[in-house]
Amino acid sequence: MTAMMAFFLLMWLLGATNADQRKSIAEYFQPTNAPRVDQSGGSNGFFGGMSLIDPKSLPLTLTQTGIMQLSAPGTEEQQTTAEDQALPQGLSEEERRKIAAEQDEKRFEKLQDTLEKQIGADAKTSDLLSMVKFVREKEGLRIEILDSAGFSMFSSGTNKLSSEATSLIEKVGESLKNIPNEIAVRGHTDNLQFKNGGGNNNWSLSANRADATRQFLNSIGVDDSRFSRIEGVADSQPVNPENPADPRNRRISITVLYRDGARPDR
């Protein structure tokens, strides 16, 4: 039994050490007539003067759980594990929510910065950058795409996206694919009514436009499971209450939600 343990220890040492360390091990077992004196830290021994706990001796990594893990030889570079990304244990619900919200804040900052640069750098969308607004709110980061006198996301009275709008929303969608947060989409209209009602109204139009936006995001790779809600609010939440017919009141809001549903009070 002792011999087997010694054999497996030797095999482990050969696999977990580099060439210089293996050479030191070989020299250690060579016969010699000179008396040996044990030295602390393995000097002139197995590890040629390096301690077992020396970071250069064995590729050991310390995770957040406090458990030391041995990396395979040649993979000294520390790898990110599930334990590294997990929140610390023993936190209260409020503390956990606060840490998660802080992580989301950093994610939102990066998302906004990326979108502003990408939209501004593309000839197809650079002129529309002023129509994209980023608003921090309790639920998360709201990305609003507004109409203007010279730009409309949808053909009048329909839920058909214009070519300019698809280029713009495509950039938003590409950025959303890389984050885990859920998404809410809301459609808004101005107060202009349909000339021939026929059952059509701004409530159904705003909801249909929100869903058309969801469908387009889904078509470019944003999974349906990411959408928390799709809704239309007609002209009930105008950007410019003083002028209900202002084209800016027609807009789509895409909100990237905090993972816990709402930002905790600080």
C-alpha positions in Angstrom: 0.0 0.0 0.0 2.8 2.4 0.9 4.5 1.6 -2.4 1.4 2.4 -4.3 1.0 5.7 -2.5 4.5 6.6 -3.3 4.0 5.7 -6.9 0.9 7.9 -7.3 2.7 10.8 -5.5 5.6 10.5 -7.9 3.2 10.5 -10.9 1.5 13.6 -9.5 4.7 15.4 -9.0 5.8 14.6 -12.6 2.6 16.0 -13.9 2.4 19.1 -11.8 6.0 20.3 -12.2 8.0 22.0 -14.9 11.2 20.7 -16.5 13.5 22.4 -14.0 11.6 21.0 -11.1 11.6 17.5 -12.6 15.4 17.8 -13.1 15.7 18.6 -9.4 13.6 15.6 -8.5 15.9 13.4 -10.6 19.0 14.8 -9.0 17.5 14.2 -5.6 17.2 10.5 -6.2 20.7 10.1 -7.6 23.2 8.2 -5.3 25.7 10.3 -3.5 28.4 9.6 -0.9 28.2 13.1 0.5 26.1 13.5 3.7 22.8 15.3 3.1 21.6 18.1 5.3 17.8 18.8 5.2 17.2 22.5 4.6 13.9 24.3 5.1 11.9 25.2 2.0 13.2 22.2 0.0 16.6 23.9 -0.7 18.6 21.6 -3.1 15.7 19.1 -2.7 12.6 18.4 -4.7 12.0 22.0 -5.7 15.5 23.3 -5.9 15.2 25.8 -3.0 11.5 26.8 -3.7 8.9 26.3 -1.1 5.8 24.2 -1.8 3.7 27.3 -1.2 5.8 29.5 -3.5 3.5 30.7 -6.3 6.3 29.7 -8.8 6.5 26.2 -7.4 3.1 24.8 -8.2 0.3 26.4 -10.3 -2.1 26.9 -7.4 -5.1 29.2 -7.6 -7.2 30.5 -4.8 -10.9 30.8 -5.5 -13.5 33.0 -3.7 -14.6 29.9 -1.7 -11.2 29.7 0.0 -10.4 26.3 -1.6 -7.1 25.9 -3.3 -7.3 24.3 -6.7 -4.5 22.7 -8.7 -4.4 23.8 -12.3 -3.2 21.3 -15.0 0.4 21.7 -15.9 0.9 24.5 -18.5 -2.3 26.4 -17.5 -0.8 28.7 -14.9 -3.0 31.6 -16.1 -5.9 31.9 -13.7 -9.2 31.1 -15.2 -12.6 32.5 -14.2 -14.9 30.0 -12.5 -18.5 30.0 -11.3 -17.2 30.5 -7.7 -15.2 33.6 -8.8 -18.4 35.2 -10.2 -20.7 34.2 -7.4 -21.8 36.7 -4.8 -20.2 36.4 -1.3 -22.1 34.0 1.0 -24.0 35.2 4.1 -25.4 38.4 2.6 -28.8 39.8 3.4 -31.3 40.1 0.6 -30.9 43.8 0.6 -27.1 43.5 0.4 -27.3 41.0 -2.4 -29.7 43.2 -4.4 -27.4 46.2 -3.9 -24.4 44.3 -5.2 -26.3 43.0 -8.2 -27.6 46.5 -8.9 -24.1 47.9 -8.8 -23.0 45.2 -11.3 -25.9 46.2 -13.5 -25.0 49.9 -13.3 -21.5 49.1 -14.7 -23.1 47.0 -17.4 -25.5 49.9 -18.3 -22.7 52.4 -18.5 -20.8 50.1 -20.9 -23.9 49.5 -23.0 -24.7 53.2 -23.4 -21.1 54.0 -24.3 -20.9 51.2 -26.8 -24.2 52.2 -28.5 -23.4 55.9 -28.7 -20.1 55.1 -30.4 -21.5 52.5 -32.8 -24.5 54.6 -33.8 -22.3 57.7 -34.3 -19.7 55.8 -36.3 -22.1 54.3 -38.9 -23.0 56.5 -41.8 -26.5 54.9 -41.9 -27.3 55.9 -38.3 -25.0 58.8 -37.3 -27.6 61.4 -38.2 -30.1 59.7 -35.9 -27.9 59.7 -32.8 -29.7 62.8 -31.5 -33.0 60.8 -31.6 -31.7 58.1 -29.2 -32.1 59.0 -25.5 -30.7 57.1 -22.6 -32.6 57.5 -19.3 -31.7 55.9 -16.0 -34.9 54.9 -14.0 -35.9 52.7 -11.1 -36.5 49.7 -13.4 -33.2 50.0 -15.3 -31.7 51.7 -18.4 -34.4 53.0 -20.8 -33.3 53.4 -24.4 -35.7 55.6 -26.3 -35.9 56.0 -30.0 -37.9 59.1 -30.9 -39.5 60.3 -34.1 -38.7 63.7 -35.5 -39.9 66.0 -38.3 -37.6 64.2 -40.7 -37.5 60.7 -39.2 -40.2 58.2 -38.5 -39.6 54.7 -37.1 -42.8 53.4 -38.7 -44.9 54.2 -41.7 -47.8 56.4 -40.8 -50.6 54.5 -39.0 -48.8 51.1 -39.4 -46.4 48.9 -37.4 -44.0 48.5 -40.4 -40.5 49.5 -39.5 -38.6 51.9 -41.8 -35.2 51.0 -43.2 -33.5 53.6 -41.0 -35.3 52.3 -37.9 -34.1 48.7 -38.6 -30.5 49.9 -38.9 -30.8 51.7 -35.6 -32.6 48.9 -33.7 -30.2 46.3 -35.1 -27.3 48.0 -33.2 -29.4 48.0 -30.1 -30.2 44.3 -30.5 -26.6 43.3 -31.2 -25.5 45.0 -27.9 -28.4 43.4 -26.0 -27.4 39.9 -27.0 -24.3 40.1 -24.8 -26.0 40.9 -21.5 -28.3 38.7 -19.3 -30.8 41.2 -18.2 -34.5 41.0 -19.2 -36.0 43.6 -21.5 -39.3 45.5 -21.6 -40.5 47.2 -24.8 -43.1 50.0 -24.8 -44.8 51.7 -27.7 -45.9 55.4 -27.7 -47.9 57.5 -30.2 -48.9 61.1 -30.5 -52.6 62.2 -30.1 -53.5 62.2 -33.7 -56.5 59.9 -34.4 -57.2 57.6 -37.3 -59.3 59.3 -40.0 -61.2 56.1 -40.6 -61.4 54.3 -37.3 -62.5 50.9 -38.3 -61.5 49.6 -34.9 -58.0 51.0 -35.1 -56.8 53.3 -32.4 -53.6 54.6 -30.8 -53.7 51.9 -28.1 -53.6 49.0 -30.5 -51.2 50.9 -32.7 -48.7 51.5 -29.9 -48.9 47.9 -28.8 -48.5 46.5 -32.3 -45.4 48.7 -32.8 -43.9 47.5 -29.5 -44.5 43.9 -30.6 -43.0 44.6 -34.1 -39.9 45.8 -32.4 -39.8 42.7 -30.3 -40.1 40.5 -33.4 -37.3 42.3 -35.1 -35.0 42.0 -32.0 -35.9 38.3 -31.9 -35.1 37.9 -35.6 -31.5 39.2 -35.0 -30.8 36.9 -32.1 -32.4 38.3 -28.9 -34.1 35.3 -27.4 -37.8 35.5 -26.7 -37.3 34.4 -23.1 -35.5 37.7 -22.5 -38.6 39.9 -22.9 -40.4 40.7 -19.7 -43.3 42.6 -21.2 -44.5 44.2 -24.4 -47.0 47.0 -24.0 -48.6 50.0 -25.7 -49.5 53.2 -23.9 -50.9 55.3 -26.8 -50.4 59.0 -26.1 -50.8 58.8 -22.3 -47.1 59.5 -21.6 -46.0 62.3 -24.0 -42.5 63.6 -24.1 -43.9 67.0 -24.8 -47.2 67.4 -22.9 -47.5 71.0 -24.2 -47.8 69.8 -27.7 -49.5 66.3 -27.9 -49.0 66.3 -31.7 -45.2 66.7 -31.4 -43.6 63.9 -33.5 -41.2 63.2 -30.6 -44.2 61.8 -28.7 -44.1 58.9 -31.1 -41.3 56.6 -29.8 -40.3 53.2 -28.8 -38.8 52.6 -25.3 -36.5 49.6 -24.8 -35.7 49.2 -21.1 -32.9 46.9 -19.9 -34.1 45.8 -16.5 -32.2 45.4 -13.3 -31.9 41.7 -12.6 -33.9 41.9 -9.4 -36.7 43.9 -11.0 -36.0 47.3 -9.4 -33.0 49.2 -8.2 -32.8 49.2 -4.4 -32.9 52.4 -2.5 -29.5 53.7 -1.4 
